[in-house]
């Protein structure tokens, strides 16, 4: 069971930006996400 992670929840990709697919983000740790859509 995952505990509440403030950084993780706050740093999620903005859903309102439709041009960026949330599935194209990877969690790199330390509450940071990295957009990989340009690399794939």
Backbone atoms as SQL, in Angstrom:
CREATE TABLE atoms (id INTEGER PRIMARY KEY, chain TEXT, resi INTEGER, resn TEXT, atom TEXT, x REAL, y REAL, z REAL);
INSERT INTO atoms VALUES
  (1, 'A', 1, 'UNK', 'N', 0.837, -1.199, 0.000),
  (2, 'A', 1, 'UNK', 'CA', 0.000, 0.000, 0.000),
  (3, 'A', 1, 'UNK', 'C', 0.868, 1.244, 0.000),
  (4, 'A', 2, 'UNK', 'N', 0.585, 2.135, -0.945),
  (5, 'A', 2, 'UNK', 'CA', 1.377, 3.351, -1.051),
  (6, 'A', 2, 'UNK', 'C', 0.909, 4.379, -0.038),
  (7, 'A', 3, 'UNK', 'N', 1.861, 4.995, 0.636),
  (8, 'A', 3, 'UNK', 'CA', 1.524, 6.069, 1.562),
  (9, 'A', 3, 'UNK', 'C', 1.427, 7.377, 0.791),
  (10, 'A', 4, 'UNK', 'N', 0.795, 8.348, 1.396),
  (11, 'A', 4, 'UNK', 'CA', 0.659, 9.647, 0.748),
  (12, 'A', 4, 'UNK', 'C', 2.029, 10.276, 0.560),
  (13, 'A', 5, 'UNK', 'N', 2.307, 10.669, -0.669),
  (14, 'A', 5, 'UNK', 'CA', 3.589, 11.298, -0.986),
  (15, 'A', 5, 'UNK', 'C', 3.294, 12.668, -1.570),
  (16, 'A', 6, 'UNK', 'N', 3.547, 13.704, -0.785),
  (17, 'A', 6, 'UNK', 'CA', 3.211, 15.067, -1.202),
  (18, 'A', 6, 'UNK', 'C', 3.880, 15.418, -2.519),
  (19, 'A', 7, 'UNK', 'N', 5.172, 15.140, -2.626),
  (20, 'A', 7, 'UNK', 'CA', 5.917, 15.484, -3.839),
  (21, 'A', 7, 'UNK', 'C', 5.372, 14.726, -5.041),
  (22, 'A', 8, 'UNK', 'N', 5.090, 13.459, -4.854),
  (23, 'A', 8, 'UNK', 'CA', 4.591, 12.643, -5.952),
  (24, 'A', 8, 'UNK', 'C', 3.261, 13.183, -6.457),
  (25, 'A', 9, 'UNK', 'N', 2.358, 13.487, -5.526),
  (26, 'A', 9, 'UNK', 'CA', 1.028, 13.930, -5.919),
  (27, 'A', 9, 'UNK', 'C', 1.054, 15.324, -6.533),
  (28, 'A', 10, 'UNK', 'N', 1.898, 16.198, -6.019),
  (29, 'A', 10, 'UNK', 'CA', 1.980, 17.570, -6.525),
  (30, 'A', 10, 'UNK', 'C', 2.658, 17.613, -7.888),
  (31, 'A', 11, 'UNK', 'N', 3.656, 16.755, -8.098),
  (32, 'A', 11, 'UNK', 'CA', 4.463, 16.824, -9.314),
  (33, 'A', 11, 'UNK', 'C', 3.896, 16.012, -10.474),
  (34, 'A', 12, 'UNK', 'N', 2.666, 15.528, -10.347),
  (35, 'A', 12, 'UNK', 'CA', 2.089, 14.780, -11.455),
  (36, 'A', 12, 'UNK', 'C', 1.919, 15.692, -12.664),
  (37, 'A', 13, 'UNK', 'N', 2.058, 15.136, -13.863),
  (38, 'A', 13, 'UNK', 'CA', 1.906, 15.914, -15.094),
  (39, 'A', 13, 'UNK', 'C', 0.563, 16.625, -15.128),
  (40, 'A', 14, 'UNK', 'N', 0.536, 17.884, -15.573),
  (41, 'A', 14, 'UNK', 'CA', -0.706, 18.656, -15.637),
  (42, 'A', 14, 'UNK', 'C', -1.706, 18.029, -16.597),
  (43, 'A', 15, 'UNK', 'N', -2.868, 17.673, -16.099),
  (44, 'A', 15, 'UNK', 'CA', -3.859, 16.979, -16.916),
  (45, 'A', 15, 'UNK', 'C', -4.530, 17.904, -17.919),
  (46, 'A', 16, 'UNK', 'N', -4.512, 19.214, -17.636),
  (47, 'A', 16, 'UNK', 'CA', -5.208, 20.142, -18.520),
  (48, 'A', 16, 'UNK', 'C', -4.476, 20.356, -19.843),
  (49, 'A', 17, 'UNK', 'N', -3.230, 19.922, -19.915),
  (50, 'A', 17, 'UNK', 'CA', -2.473, 20.082, -21.155),
  (51, 'A', 17, 'UNK', 'C', -2.678, 18.845, -22.013),
  (52, 'A', 18, 'UNK', 'N', -3.637, 18.905, -22.912),
  (53, 'A', 18, 'UNK', 'CA', -4.017, 17.734, -23.698),
  (54, 'A', 18, 'UNK', 'C', -2.932, 17.303, -24.685),
  (55, 'A', 19, 'UNK', 'N', -2.041, 18.227, -25.062),
  (56, 'A', 19, 'UNK', 'CA', -1.003, 17.879, -26.027),
  (57, 'A', 19, 'UNK', 'C', 0.068, 16.986, -25.407),
  (58, 'A', 20, 'UNK', 'N', 0.085, 16.937, -24.073),
  (59, 'A', 20, 'UNK', 'CA', 1.044, 16.073, -23.395),
  (60, 'A', 20, 'UNK', 'C', 0.310, 14.886, -22.793),
  (61, 'A', 21, 'UNK', 'N', 0.653, 13.701, -23.246),
  (62, 'A', 21, 'UNK', 'CA', -0.001, 12.493, -22.768),
  (63, 'A', 21, 'UNK', 'C', 0.622, 12.056, -21.437),
  (64, 'A', 22, 'UNK', 'N', -0.165, 12.018, -20.374),
  (65, 'A', 22, 'UNK', 'CA', 0.352, 11.615, -19.057),
  (66, 'A', 22, 'UNK', 'C', 1.059, 10.267, -19.099),
  (67, 'A', 23, 'UNK', 'N', 0.671, 9.402, -20.024),
  (68, 'A', 23, 'UNK', 'CA', 1.291, 8.086, -20.119),
  (69, 'A', 23, 'UNK', 'C', 2.716, 8.180, -20.658),
  (70, 'A', 24, 'UNK', 'N', 3.078, 9.356, -21.174),
  (71, 'A', 24, 'UNK', 'CA', 4.421, 9.562, -21.715),
  (72, 'A', 24, 'UNK', 'C', 5.397, 10.034, -20.636),
  (73, 'A', 25, 'UNK', 'N', 4.903, 10.127, -19.402),
  (74, 'A', 25, 'UNK', 'CA', 5.767, 10.524, -18.297),
  (75, 'A', 25, 'UNK', 'C', 6.233, 9.296, -17.537),
  (76, 'A', 26, 'UNK', 'N', 7.468, 9.351, -17.040),
  (77, 'A', 26, 'UNK', 'CA', 7.949, 8.283, -16.177),
  (78, 'A', 26, 'UNK', 'C', 8.367, 8.885, -14.846),
  (79, 'A', 27, 'UNK', 'N', 8.164, 8.135, -13.775),
  (80, 'A', 27, 'UNK', 'CA', 8.544, 8.599, -12.447),
  (81, 'A', 27, 'UNK', 'C', 10.013, 8.276, -12.239),
  (82, 'A', 28, 'UNK', 'N', 10.834, 9.320, -12.017),
  (83, 'A', 28, 'UNK', 'CA', 12.275, 9.118, -11.907),
  (84, 'A', 28, 'UNK', 'C', 12.747, 9.172, -10.459),
  (85, 'A', 29, 'UNK', 'N', 11.799, 9.275, -9.526),
  (86, 'A', 29, 'UNK', 'CA', 12.160, 9.294, -8.119),
  (87, 'A', 29, 'UNK', 'C', 12.239, 10.705, -7.562),
  (88, 'A', 30, 'UNK', 'N', 12.269, 10.798, -6.232),
  (89, 'A', 30, 'UNK', 'CA', 12.389, 12.093, -5.556),
  (90, 'A', 30, 'UNK', 'C', 11.265, 13.044, -5.947),
  (91, 'A', 31, 'UNK', 'N', 10.095, 12.512, -6.251),
  (92, 'A', 31, 'UNK', 'CA', 8.950, 13.359, -6.570),
  (93, 'A', 31, 'UNK', 'C', 9.044, 14.021, -7.925),
  (94, 'A', 32, 'UNK', 'N', 9.887, 13.480, -8.808),
  (95, 'A', 32, 'UNK', 'CA', 10.058, 14.101, -10.116),
  (96, 'A', 32, 'UNK', 'C', 9.553, 13.192, -11.229),
  (97, 'A', 33, 'UNK', 'N', 8.925, 13.810, -12.210),
  (98, 'A', 33, 'UNK', 'CA', 8.492, 13.075, -13.402),
  (99, 'A', 33, 'UNK', 'C', 9.284, 13.572, -14.603),
  (100, 'A', 34, 'UNK', 'N', 9.513, 12.706, -15.562),
  (101, 'A', 34, 'UNK', 'CA', 10.259, 13.081, -16.754),
  (102, 'A', 34, 'UNK', 'C', 9.429, 12.745, -17.983),
  (103, 'A', 35, 'UNK', 'N', 9.306, 13.700, -18.879),
  (104, 'A', 35, 'UNK', 'CA', 8.531, 13.478, -20.098),
  (105, 'A', 35, 'UNK', 'C', 9.390, 12.750, -21.115),
  (106, 'A', 36, 'UNK', 'N', 8.924, 11.579, -21.548),
  (107, 'A', 36, 'UNK', 'CA', 9.715, 10.759, -22.460),
  (108, 'A', 36, 'UNK', 'C', 9.081, 10.673, -23.836),
  (109, 'A', 37, 'UNK', 'N', 8.000, 11.412, -24.062),
  (110, 'A', 37, 'UNK', 'CA', 7.303, 11.349, -25.341),
  (111, 'A', 37, 'UNK', 'C', 8.195, 11.754, -26.503),
  (112, 'A', 38, 'UNK', 'N', 9.132, 12.669, -26.244),
  (113, 'A', 38, 'UNK', 'CA', 10.013, 13.135, -27.305),
  (114, 'A', 38, 'UNK', 'C', 11.111, 12.128, -27.613),
  (115, 'A', 39, 'UNK', 'N', 11.365, 11.217, -26.661),
  (116, 'A', 39, 'UNK', 'CA', 12.479, 10.287, -26.807),
  (117, 'A', 39, 'UNK', 'C', 12.043, 8.950, -27.381),
  (118, 'A', 40, 'UNK', 'N', 10.766, 8.658, -27.268),
  (119, 'A', 40, 'UNK', 'CA', 10.274, 7.344, -27.701),
  (120, 'A', 40, 'UNK', 'C', 9.915, 7.374, -29.174);
